[in-house]
Amino acid sequence: MSIRQTHKTISLALAVLSLGLTSIGCSSKAQNSEKTDIQQPITKLKAVATTLAPTAQDLAVPKYKHIFVIIEENKAYNQIIGNPNAPVINQLGQTYGKAVNFFGEVHPSEANYVAMLGGSTFGIHDDAPYNAKSSALRKNGIDHTISGRSLLDQLEEKGLTWKGYFQNIPYPGYKGTFYPSALNALYASKHNGFLNFKKVQDDPNELAKLVGIEQLTVDLKSDKVPNYSHIVFNQCNEMHGLLKCPNTQKLIRTGDAMVGKVVNQITSSSLWSSPDNNAIVVTWDEDNGSTTGTQGCCGYNTKSTANFGGGHILTIVITNHGPHSRVDNTPYNHYSLLRTTEDAFGIHEHLNYGGDINNGVKPLTPLFAK
């Protein structure tokens, strides 16, 4: 297939160039993370699964059958709330549940996607390809392939299923880092946290769960939707931007329409009217790089390797049987979202910083509980 041949022959220099060109709006505050919050060298950084007894808040999260996570890009809370170019998202926030003190962990994008699945950034502080071998591409020399446990392991151990739906991924299991080209990277692996995990990289059966977004329509109609889903639009449709789609307000308007389309698909399907609990989470990876205001929560520290602040972002929780018109002022981040997902699936092994209750990581119980 020609795209595979093209991908194999493209030069490393072009890949590096693409990282810069496709990072419009991706901020970089990595200077805050030069010093770590651990004693061992950064190249030795490892995160260990945390298994603590569930709290009363964990136990108050009802069991859910399906959770869909729609991830938008690089927009601060105040860029979305009240913006006339985001009418759908604003209406969803008013109608369902809205977390108004939610934060990303770090800048730039990639590590936040990893954090949603693994409960840690694993020291990743750049958007280098998950398979990058050159230490020149990887800040602090950190390997972007992670051998540790993730939500995927937890789900499969419970007999539950997962899938990633990606717009413009050329075929299921695609291991390339961009498509269709470096200069027009509509699909980018830096927004696909599944690929950072060795478990996925090495197993064709796992790779087959990384599919095109059109498969979501098929799965909804055939009642074959997995228990857990990531939904990621292309970089012109997720509010990120490329050279060919740079206008911020148009990106917000397009991203808002995409969210509305997919939310309508899910809420119009048979699963939404079933007696089972189902939820759609709309969140962002990080803000637009603003340096004003609070940048993080729940253990946030400018010297942290895993939580030096990804900025204030919006997160909305849409449920079929849960609360409506609820505003939650509790400080949360993606570790909180992971903890909530674990709770909702009856998993009480809270991975890595998802278990950091001493620093205020807690589930989004008010937005998931009836």
C-alpha positions in Angstrom: 0.0 0.0 0.0 1.5 3.3 -1.0 1.0 5.1 2.3 3.0 2.5 4.1 5.8 2.8 1.6 5.7 6.6 2.0 5.8 6.3 5.7 8.8 4.1 5.8 10.8 6.3 3.6 10.0 9.7 5.0 13.0 11.2 6.7 13.6 11.8 10.3 14.1 15.5 9.6 10.7 15.7 8.1 9.1 14.1 11.1 10.8 16.6 13.4 9.6 19.4 11.2 6.0 18.0 11.4 6.1 18.1 15.2 6.7 21.8 15.1 4.3 22.5 12.3 1.5 20.5 13.8 1.8 22.1 17.2 0.0 25.3 16.5 -1.5 26.2 19.9 0.4 23.5 21.7 2.2 25.3 24.4 5.4 24.3 26.0 6.1 25.0 29.6 8.6 22.2 29.9 11.1 24.6 31.5 9.0 24.2 34.6 9.8 20.5 34.7 13.6 20.6 34.5 13.8 19.6 38.1 11.9 16.6 39.2 9.9 15.8 42.3 11.7 12.5 42.8 15.2 11.6 43.8 16.2 9.1 41.1 17.4 10.4 37.7 14.7 11.3 35.3 15.7 8.5 33.0 14.9 6.0 35.8 11.4 7.4 36.3 8.8 4.7 36.8 5.3 4.8 38.1 3.8 2.1 40.3 0.2 1.0 40.5 -1.5 2.2 43.7 -4.0 -0.2 45.3 -5.7 1.6 48.2 -9.1 0.8 49.7 -11.8 2.7 47.9 -13.1 5.9 49.6 -16.8 6.6 50.2 -16.7 8.9 47.1 -15.4 6.0 45.0 -18.1 3.7 46.2 -20.7 6.3 45.5 -19.9 6.2 41.8 -22.6 4.0 40.2 -21.6 1.2 37.9 -21.5 2.2 34.2 -21.7 0.0 31.1 -20.3 2.5 28.6 -18.1 5.5 28.9 -17.2 7.6 25.8 -14.4 10.1 26.2 -14.3 12.8 23.5 -11.0 14.7 23.6 -10.6 18.2 22.2 -7.4 20.2 22.0 -5.6 23.2 23.4 -8.3 25.5 24.5 -8.7 27.1 27.9 -11.9 27.1 29.9 -12.5 30.7 29.2 -12.1 30.2 25.5 -15.1 27.9 25.4 -17.5 28.9 28.1 -19.6 31.8 26.9 -18.1 31.7 23.4 -20.9 32.1 20.7 -18.8 29.8 18.5 -19.3 26.9 20.9 -23.1 26.9 21.3 -23.4 23.1 21.5 -20.8 22.6 24.1 -22.1 25.4 26.2 -25.6 24.0 26.0 -24.4 20.5 27.0 -22.7 22.0 30.0 -25.8 23.8 31.1 -28.1 20.7 30.5 -25.9 18.0 32.1 -22.8 18.2 34.4 -19.9 20.6 34.2 -16.6 20.5 36.0 -15.5 24.1 36.3 -12.1 23.5 38.0 -10.6 20.9 35.8 -6.9 21.0 34.8 -4.5 19.3 32.4 -1.3 17.8 33.9 1.5 19.1 31.7 2.4 20.7 28.3 2.4 19.8 25.5 -0.3 17.3 24.4 1.0 13.8 24.3 1.6 13.2 28.0 -2.0 14.2 28.9 -3.4 11.5 26.7 -1.0 9.0 28.4 -2.1 10.3 31.8 -5.8 9.6 31.0 -4.9 5.9 30.5 -2.0 5.2 32.8 -2.4 7.6 35.7 1.0 9.2 35.0 2.9 11.1 32.3 5.8 8.6 32.9 8.1 11.5 32.5 7.0 12.4 29.0 7.3 16.2 28.4 7.1 16.5 24.6 5.2 15.4 21.6 8.0 13.1 20.2 6.6 10.0 18.4 5.9 7.1 20.7 8.5 5.1 18.8 11.2 7.8 18.7 14.6 6.2 19.1 16.7 9.4 19.0 17.2 11.0 22.4 17.4 14.3 20.6 13.7 14.1 20.0 12.8 13.1 23.6 13.1 15.6 26.3 15.3 14.2 29.2 15.8 11.1 27.1 12.6 9.6 28.4 11.4 6.5 26.4 7.9 7.2 25.1 7.0 3.5 25.0 5.5 2.4 28.4 5.7 -1.1 29.7 3.6 -0.4 32.8 0.0 -1.2 33.5 -2.8 0.9 32.1 -6.6 1.1 32.1 -6.5 -1.3 29.2 -5.1 -4.0 31.4 -7.6 -3.3 34.1 -10.6 -3.4 31.7 -9.5 -6.7 30.1 -8.9 -8.3 33.5 -12.6 -7.5 34.3 -13.7 -8.9 31.0 -14.5 -5.4 29.6 -13.7 -4.0 26.2 -12.2 -0.9 24.8 -11.6 0.9 21.5 -10.1 4.1 20.1 -12.0 5.9 17.3 -9.7 8.2 15.3 -10.7 10.4 12.5 -8.4 10.0 9.4 -6.5 7.1 10.7 -5.9 5.3 7.4 -6.7 1.7 8.6 -7.2 -0.2 11.9 -4.0 -0.7 13.8 -2.0 1.9 11.9 1.3 2.4 13.6 2.5 5.5 11.7 2.9 8.8 13.5 1.0 11.0 11.1 -1.4 10.8 8.1 -1.6 11.7 5.3 1.7 13.5 5.5 4.0 15.3 7.9 2.9 18.7 6.6 -0.8 17.7 6.7 -1.0 15.6 9.7 -4.8 15.3 10.1 -4.1 12.1 12.2 -1.3 12.4 14.7 -0.2 9.6 17.0 0.7 12.2 19.7 -3.1 12.3 20.2 -3.4 8.5 20.5 -2.3 7.6 24.0 -3.0 3.9 23.4 0.1 3.6 21.1 2.4 4.7 23.9 1.8 1.4 25.7 3.9 -1.5 24.7 1.0 -3.9 25.3 -0.8 -2.3 22.4 2.3 -1.8 20.2 3.2 -5.5 20.3 -0.2 -7.2 20.0 -2.0 -7.2 16.6 -5.3 -7.9 18.4 -4.9 -4.8 20.5 -3.8 -2.7 17.5 -7.0 -3.7 15.7 -8.9 -1.8 18.3 -7.6 1.5 17.0 -10.1 2.2 14.2 -11.5 5.0 12.1 -14.2 7.2 13.5 -16.7 5.9 11.0 -16.6 2.6 12.8 -18.4 4.3 15.7 -21.6 4.6 13.6 -21.4 0.9 12.7 -20.8 -0.2 16.3 -23.6 1.9 17.6 -26.1 0.5 15.1 -25.0 -3.1 15.7 -24.8 -2.7 19.6 -21.1 -3.6 19.5 -19.8 -0.5 21.2 -17.0 -1.3 23.7 -17.3 -0.5 27.4 -14.7 2.2 27.1 -14.0 4.5 24.1 -11.7 7.3 23.1 -13.0 9.5 20.3 -10.5 11.8 18.7 -11.2 14.0 15.7 -8.5 15.1 13.2 -6.4 18.2 13.9 -8.6 20.5 12.0 -11.8 19.3 13.7 -10.6 18.9 17.3 -9.7 22.6 17.9 -6.0 22.0 17.5 -5.2 23.4 14.0 -2.7 23.0 11.2 -1.2 25.3 8.7 -4.3 24.9 6.5 -6.7 25.4 9.4 -5.2 28.1 11.7 -8.1 30.3 12.6 -8.9 29.9 16.3 -12.5 30.8 16.3 -13.2 28.7 13.2 -11.5 25.8 14.9 -13.7 26.2 18.0 -16.8 26.4 15.8 -15.8 23.3 13.9 -14.9 21.4 17.0 -18.2 22.3 18.6 -20.1 21.0 15.7 -18.2 17.7 15.7 -18.9 17.3 19.4 -22.6 17.9 18.7 -22.7 15.4 15.9 -21.1 12.6 17.9 -23.0 13.3 21.1 -26.2 13.2 19.0 -25.2 9.8 17.5 -24.6 8.3 20.9 -27.7 9.7 22.6 -29.9 8.7 19.7 -28.7 5.1 19.8 -30.5 2.2 21.6 -27.9 2.0 24.4 -28.8 5.5 25.6 -32.4 4.5 26.3 -31.4 1.3 28.0 -31.6 0.8 31.8 -27.8 0.7 32.0 -25.8 3.7 33.0 -23.9 5.3 30.1 -21.8 8.5 30.0 -20.1 10.8 27.5 -17.2 12.9 28.8 -16.1 15.9 26.7 -12.7 17.1 27.8 -9.5 18.8 26.6 -5.9 17.7 26.8 -4.5 21.1 27.9 -5.3 24.8 27.7 -3.8 27.2 25.1 -0.6 27.8 27.1 -1.9 30.7 29.2 0.4 31.6 32.1 -2.2 33.4 34.1 -4.3 31.9 36.8 -4.1 28.5 38.4 -2.4 26.0 36.2 -3.1 22.7 37.9 -4.5 20.9 40.9 -4.3 17.7 43.0 -0.6 17.7 43.6 0.3 20.4 41.1 3.9 21.5 41.4 5.9 23.4 38.9 8.8 21.0 39.6 6.7 17.8 39.3 7.5 15.3 36.6 3.8 14.2 36.3 1.8 17.3 37.2 3.5 20.6 36.5 0.3 22.1 35.2 -1.5 21.8 31.9 -3.9 24.7 32.5 -7.5 25.3 33.2 -9.8 23.4 30.9 -13.5 22.5 30.6 -14.8 19.0 31.2 -18.5 18.1 30.7 -20.2 14.8 31.8 -23.3 13.8 29.9 -25.2 10.8 31.4 -28.4 9.0 30.4 -29.6 8.5 34.0 -27.4 10.8 36.0 -27.5 14.4 37.1 -28.7 17.4 35.1 -27.8 21.1 35.3 -25.1 20.3 37.9 -22.0 22.5 38.3 -19.1 20.9 40.2 -16.5 23.3 41.7 -14.2 20.5 42.9 -10.6 20.6 41.6 -10.1 17.8 39.2 -7.6 16.7 36.5 -7.2 13.7 34.2 -6.0 11.5 37.1 -9.4 12.2 38.7 -11.1 11.2 35.4 -9.1 7.9 35.3 -10.0 7.2 38.9 -13.7 7.9 38.1 -13.6 5.5 35.1 -12.0 2.8 37.3 -14.7 3.3 39.9 -17.5 3.3 37.3 -16.3 -0.1 36.0 -15.9 -1.6 39.5 -12.2 -1.4 39.5 -10.6 -0.3 42.7 -7.0 -0.5 41.8 -6.3 3.2 41.2 -3.3 3.5 38.9 -0.3 5.7 39.9 -1.4 9.3 40.5 -5.0 8.2 40.2 -4.5 6.9 43.7 -3.0 10.1 45.0 -5.8 10.9 47.5 -3.4 12.7 49.8 -3.0 15.4 47.2 -6.7 15.7 46.5 -7.2 13.3 43.6 -10.8 12.1 43.8 -13.5 10.8 41.5 -16.0 13.1 39.8 -18.8 11.6 41.9 -21.2 14.5 41.8 -21.2 14.4 37.9 -21.7 10.6 37.7 -23.9 9.8 40.7 -27.7 10.0 40.3 
